[in-house]
Amino acid sequence: MKKHNYKTALFLATFFFFLPGVWAQSLDSIAVVQKEWTVTPIKKGIIWKQGHFDDLFDSQQEINFVEIDLRKHRKRLFLAADSVQLKTAAQFAEENNALVAINGGFFDMKNGGAWDYTKVANRVVNRTRNATARANAVLLIDRRGVEIHPASAIDYEHHKAPNVLLSGPLLIHQDDTAELAANPFNANRHPRSAIAVTSDKKLLLMVVDGRNRMAEGMNLHELARVLHWLGAKDAMNLDGGGSSTLFVKGATENNVVNYPSDNKRFDHEGLREVANIIYLKD
C-alpha cells in the first residue's frame, strides 16, 4: 500500500509540475486556432491574413501570411534570383510581375548571391558556398505543385524540378515537428519567414515580425508550433531578421504588408536587400 501511494504521489507531483507549461501551450494554440484574423481576399483561392496578438508565447506578436490554394494556383509559383546582385524582395517581385511574394534563402551580404543551392527555371543560379547544418531543408517547385523535404533525403542538385531552393532549418515534415539543434539562431526570438504546405493542399507564406515593442518575434520552436496549429504538414524556415518581407500587390503603398525591421521603425519601409524570392505570378 505504501509503495502504491508513493507512485501515486510521484505521478501527481510530476503532473502538476508540468501542468503550467502544458496549460500555457494549450492557451497559445487556442489563441492561434480561434484567432479572428483580418482576412483580405486577393483572388479566388488566395487570401491574406493578418493578426496581432497581445499575449502569444507571453509576448506581443504580429503575424501576416498568405494562403494559396495549390489546386488552383500551383502552376504560377516560381523562384526569382540573381547570382550576385542583391535587391529588395519588393523589387524582385515587381520585376517578375508577382501577385504575392516572400523573401527566400540566406545570402552573402558582402559578395551577393545565395549562400545555398538555388535553381531557377532549370538554371543553377548559385551553388552552396559553405555547407551548414542550418540549411537542411529543400523546397521544390514545379507545375505539379510544391514539396518540402529534408535536404538529406533527396538529391536536390539533380532533381528534375525546375525551381529548387536550399534553406532551413526544416520545421515540420510529414506532420511531425522536426528536431531543432540547441543554438542561439534557433532559440532566440527574431523576425521570421517560413513556407509551409498544409494537409488540405494550401501553401502558406508567413512572416512574423520582430525587434520592436509591438512585435517581439519568435524562436523556431514557436514558429513551428504556429504553423502546425494552422495545419502545416511540411514547413521550412527561410531567411529571417531584417530580410523578412511579405509582398502583396496593391495592399499598401509599397506592396509590403509586414513590418520589415531594418529601419528600426514599425512601418513597411525597412526592407533589406536579398538574393531571391518565392512568388506567385499575377
C-alpha positions as a printed NumPy array, in Angstrom:
array([[  0.   ,   0.   ,   0.   ],
       [  2.798,   2.396,   0.843],
       [  4.502,   1.66 ,  -2.489],
       [  1.243,   2.339,  -4.346],
       [  0.752,   5.627,  -2.504],
       [  4.318,   6.679,  -3.322],
       [  3.772,   6.053,  -7.047],
       [  0.507,   7.969,  -6.986],
       [  2.131,  10.904,  -5.21 ],
       [  5.036,  10.871,  -7.669],
       [  2.642,  10.877, -10.632],
       [  0.625,  13.77 ,  -9.226],
       [  3.751,  15.756,  -8.433],
       [  5.057,  15.239, -11.962],
       [  1.669,  16.112, -13.474],
       [  1.329,  19.365, -11.576],
       [  4.969,  20.277, -12.184],
       [  4.451,  20.172, -15.95 ],
       [  0.867,  21.463, -15.922],
       [  1.694,  25.213, -16.172],
       [  3.734,  24.698, -19.351],
       [  1.12 ,  22.407, -20.895],
       [ -1.659,  24.82 , -19.942],
       [  0.221,  27.795, -21.435],
       [  0.818,  25.927, -24.696],
       [ -2.854,  24.974, -24.809],
       [ -3.858,  28.621, -24.423],
       [ -1.423,  29.626, -27.154],
       [ -2.807,  27.023, -29.551],
       [ -6.369,  28.147, -28.841],
       [ -5.358,  31.773, -29.435],
       [ -3.975,  30.894, -32.879],
       [ -6.681,  28.447, -33.978],
       [ -9.553,  30.663, -32.833],
       [ -7.967,  33.941, -33.915],
       [-10.282,  36.343, -35.706],
       [ -7.785,  37.159, -38.411],
       [ -8.19 ,  40.22 , -40.566],
       [ -8.903,  38.472, -43.862],
       [ -8.364,  40.146, -47.24 ],
       [ -9.259,  38.184, -50.391],
       [ -6.665,  38.719, -53.118],
       [ -8.051,  36.447, -55.804],
       [-10.188,  33.322, -55.78 ],
       [ -8.183,  30.794, -53.813],
       [ -5.728,  33.397, -52.442],
       [ -6.233,  35.229, -49.157],
       [ -4.06 ,  37.4  , -46.941],
       [ -4.488,  37.038, -43.177],
       [ -3.137,  39.449, -40.569],
       [ -3.285,  39.167, -36.82 ],
       [ -1.827,  40.936, -33.813],
       [ -1.523,  39.052, -30.522],
       [ -1.103,  40.849, -27.218],
       [ -0.16 ,  37.648, -25.388],
       [  1.137,  34.816, -27.544],
       [  4.048,  32.9  , -26.01 ],
       [  3.958,  35.58 , -23.273],
       [  4.753,  38.285, -25.822],
       [  3.299,  40.625, -28.412],
       [  3.331,  39.113, -31.874],
       [  2.444,  40.347, -35.356],
       [  1.74 ,  37.669, -37.968],
       [  0.976,  38.036, -41.654],
       [  0.533,  35.168, -44.067],
       [ -0.855,  34.467, -47.497],
       [ -2.801,  31.258, -48.036],
       [ -2.77 ,  29.918, -51.599],
       [ -4.955,  27.087, -52.88 ],
       [ -2.465,  24.887, -54.731],
       [ -5.236,  23.121, -56.629],
       [ -5.965,  26.392, -58.404],
       [ -2.622,  28.21 , -58.495],
       [  0.234,  25.699, -58.377],
       [  1.265,  26.408, -61.981],
       [  2.001,  30.07 , -61.232],
       [  4.518,  29.557, -58.425],
       [  8.159,  30.337, -59.125],
       [ 11.507,  31.423, -57.723],
       [ 13.325,  34.598, -58.771],
       [ 17.   ,  35.121, -58.005],
       [ 20.183,  36.888, -59.001],
       [ 23.565,  35.194, -58.745],
       [ 25.311,  38.333, -57.473],
       [ 23.1  ,  41.415, -57.231],
       [ 21.013,  41.872, -54.102],
       [ 17.579,  43.519, -54.368],
       [ 14.686,  44.041, -52.008],
       [ 12.001,  41.373, -52.096],
       [  9.61 ,  44.036, -53.38 ],
       [ 11.95 ,  44.871, -56.261],
       [ 12.303,  41.2  , -57.207],
       [  8.504,  40.853, -57.018],
       [  7.8  ,  43.886, -59.168],
       [ 10.34 ,  42.837, -61.8  ],
       [  8.653,  39.438, -62.08 ],
       [  5.039,  40.662, -62.04 ],
       [  4.337,  38.932, -58.739],
       [  0.947,  38.968, -57.087],
       [  2.371,  37.779, -53.762],
       [  5.944,  37.036, -52.725],
       [  8.14 ,  36.262, -49.758],
       [ 11.899,  36.536, -49.287],
       [ 13.824,  33.32 , -49.823],
       [ 17.068,  31.832, -48.547],
       [ 20.237,  33.058, -46.864],
       [ 22.655,  35.216, -48.804],
       [ 26.142,  36.706, -48.846],
       [ 25.772,  40.321, -47.732],
       [ 29.296,  41.195, -48.855],
       [ 29.552,  39.499, -52.248],
       [ 25.891,  38.977, -53.135],
       [ 24.114,  35.823, -54.204],
       [ 22.708,  32.99 , -52.117],
       [ 24.797,  31.002, -49.66 ],
       [ 22.979,  27.823, -50.617],
       [ 21.99 ,  25.936, -53.745],
       [ 19.402,  27.762, -55.86 ],
       [ 17.985,  26.755, -59.232],
       [ 15.523,  28.918, -61.159],
       [ 13.769,  27.822, -64.35 ],
       [ 16.224,  24.91 , -64.747],
       [ 19.264,  27.196, -64.416],
       [ 21.587,  26.904, -61.418],
       [ 21.9  ,  30.437, -60.057],
       [ 24.043,  29.664, -57.006],
       [ 25.76 ,  26.574, -55.675],
       [ 26.297,  26.078, -51.961],
       [ 29.308,  28.129, -50.891],
       [ 29.711,  26.801, -47.389],
       [ 27.502,  23.943, -46.222],
       [ 25.903,  24.472, -42.798],
       [ 23.601,  22.423, -40.584],
       [ 21.1  ,  25.285, -40.758],
       [ 20.357,  24.71 , -44.456],
       [ 18.861,  21.258, -44.029],
       [ 15.594,  21.673, -45.963],
       [ 14.856,  21.904, -49.651],
       [ 11.941,  23.49 , -51.494],
       [ 10.93 ,  22.05 , -54.881],
       [  8.555,  23.923, -57.187],
       [  7.206,  22.674, -60.487],
       [  3.891,  22.835, -62.342],
       [  2.531,  19.96 , -60.282],
       [  2.957,  21.814, -57.022],
       [  5.274,  22.45 , -54.086],
       [  7.247,  19.977, -51.979],
       [  9.37 ,  20.453, -48.855],
       [ 11.864,  17.748, -47.919],
       [ 14.798,  17.177, -45.593],
       [ 17.848,  18.004, -47.7  ],
       [ 19.479,  14.743, -46.685],
       [ 16.591,  12.716, -48.124],
       [ 16.751,  13.953, -51.695],
       [ 19.336,  14.545, -54.416],
       [ 18.201,  18.102, -54.963],
       [ 21.104,  19.079, -57.243],
       [ 19.961,  16.509, -59.798],
       [ 16.223,  16.763, -59.204],
       [ 14.052,  17.43 , -62.26 ],
       [ 12.086,  20.236, -60.57 ],
       [ 12.922,  23.48 , -62.415],
       [ 12.914,  25.571, -59.215],
       [ 14.914,  24.437, -56.193],
       [ 15.823,  26.343, -53.023],
       [ 18.01 ,  25.034, -50.222],
       [ 17.411,  26.774, -46.888],
       [ 16.145,  25.932, -43.412],
       [ 16.063,  24.693, -40.802],
       [ 13.322,  22.185, -41.526],
       [ 10.419,  22.855, -39.143],
       [  7.794,  20.195, -39.909],
       [  7.986,  17.039, -42.004],
       [  5.051,  14.726, -42.668],
       [  3.072,  16.231, -39.769],
       [  5.908,  15.761, -37.266],
       [  7.806,  18.673, -35.768],
       [ 11.452,  18.457, -36.789],
       [ 14.211,  18.295, -34.202],
       [ 15.987,  21.64 , -33.879],
       [ 19.552,  21.996, -32.692],
       [ 20.17 ,  23.877, -29.441],
       [ 21.776,  27.102, -30.647],
       [ 21.055,  30.851, -30.461],
       [ 19.766,  31.066, -34.047],
       [ 17.002,  28.586, -33.28 ],
       [ 16.315,  29.565, -29.677],
       [ 16.34 ,  33.372, -29.78 ],
       [ 13.443,  35.476, -30.972],
       [ 13.79 ,  37.249, -34.315],
       [ 11.613,  38.28 , -37.237],
       [ 10.933,  35.068, -39.164],
       [  9.855,  33.961, -42.637],
       [  8.558,  30.496, -43.458],
       [  6.836,  28.476, -46.153],
       [  4.514,  25.555, -45.478],
       [  2.204,  23.105, -47.224],
       [ -0.962,  22.1  , -45.383],
       [ -2.743,  18.762, -45.369],
       [ -5.571,  20.275, -47.447],
       [ -3.197,  21.417, -50.225],
       [ -2.79 ,  25.034, -49.246],
       [  0.5  ,  26.899, -49.397],
       [  1.308,  29.289, -46.545],
       [  3.774,  32.152, -46.966],
       [  4.282,  33.541, -43.452],
       [  6.174,  36.409, -41.882],
       [  6.373,  37.003, -38.126],
       [  7.639,  40.489, -37.303],
       [ 10.095,  41.286, -34.524],
       [ 12.71 ,  43.573, -32.987],
       [ 10.007,  46.012, -31.929],
       [  7.93 ,  46.575, -28.804],
       [  4.85 ,  45.833, -30.937],
       [  6.27 ,  42.523, -32.157],
       [  8.873,  40.518, -30.281],
       [  9.461,  37.871, -32.944],
       [  9.644,  34.115, -32.436],
       [ 12.159,  31.396, -31.915],
       [ 11.926,  28.468, -34.317],
       [ 10.152,  26.213, -31.824],
       [  7.385,  28.797, -31.527],
       [  7.248,  29.328, -35.275],
       [  6.887,  25.584, -35.879],
       [  4.038,  25.389, -33.367],
       [  2.116,  28.212, -35.027],
       [  2.482,  26.599, -38.442],
       [  1.441,  23.226, -37.064],
       [ -1.629,  24.743, -35.407],
       [ -2.552,  26.258, -38.78 ],
       [ -2.476,  22.84 , -40.429],
       [  1.045,  22.626, -41.889],
       [  2.209,  19.098, -42.677],
       [  5.548,  20.231, -44.14 ],
       [  7.298,  23.513, -43.373],
       [ 10.698,  25.147, -43.55 ],
       [ 12.266,  28.298, -42.224],
       [ 13.549,  30.929, -44.642],
       [ 15.94 ,  33.804, -44.071],
       [ 14.596,  35.99 , -41.273],
       [ 15.688,  39.04 , -39.321],
       [ 15.805,  42.16 , -41.445],
       [ 15.178,  40.084, -44.56 ],
       [ 11.638,  39.055, -43.575],
       [  9.287,  40.564, -46.153],
       [  5.799,  39.655, -47.343],
       [  4.658,  41.285, -50.594],
       [  1.008,  41.586, -51.638],
       [  0.45 ,  43.573, -54.807],
       [ -1.658,  46.667, -54.205],
       [ -2.17 ,  46.049, -50.478],
       [ -0.062,  49.018, -49.319],
       [  1.726,  51.915, -50.933],
       [  4.87 ,  49.84 , -51.456],
       [  3.047,  46.462, -51.587],
       [  4.693,  45.262, -48.343],
       [  2.222,  44.113, -45.67 ],
       [  4.513,  43.24 , -42.767],
       [  6.898,  45.5  , -40.848],
       [ 10.486,  44.887, -42.019],
       [ 12.877,  45.762, -39.225],
       [ 15.974,  47.197, -40.905],
       [ 14.938,  50.843, -40.391],
       [ 14.054,  50.131, -36.726],
       [ 10.552,  51.551, -37.232],
       [  7.241,  49.736, -37.171],
       [  6.333,  50.571, -40.761],
       [  6.541,  48.962, -44.198],
       [  9.708,  50.709, -45.326],
       [ 12.608,  48.905, -43.643],
       [ 13.332,  46.389, -46.409],
       [ 16.689,  44.65 , -46.663],
       [ 18.141,  43.578, -49.996],
       [ 18.085,  39.807, -50.526],
       [ 19.23 ,  37.236, -53.098],
       [ 15.957,  35.538, -54.045],
       [ 12.211,  35.29 , -53.524],
       [  9.379,  32.783, -53.786],
       [  6.444,  34.257, -55.643],
       [  3.067,  33.714, -57.295],
       [  2.841,  35.323, -60.707],
       [ -0.04 ,  37.727, -61.297]])
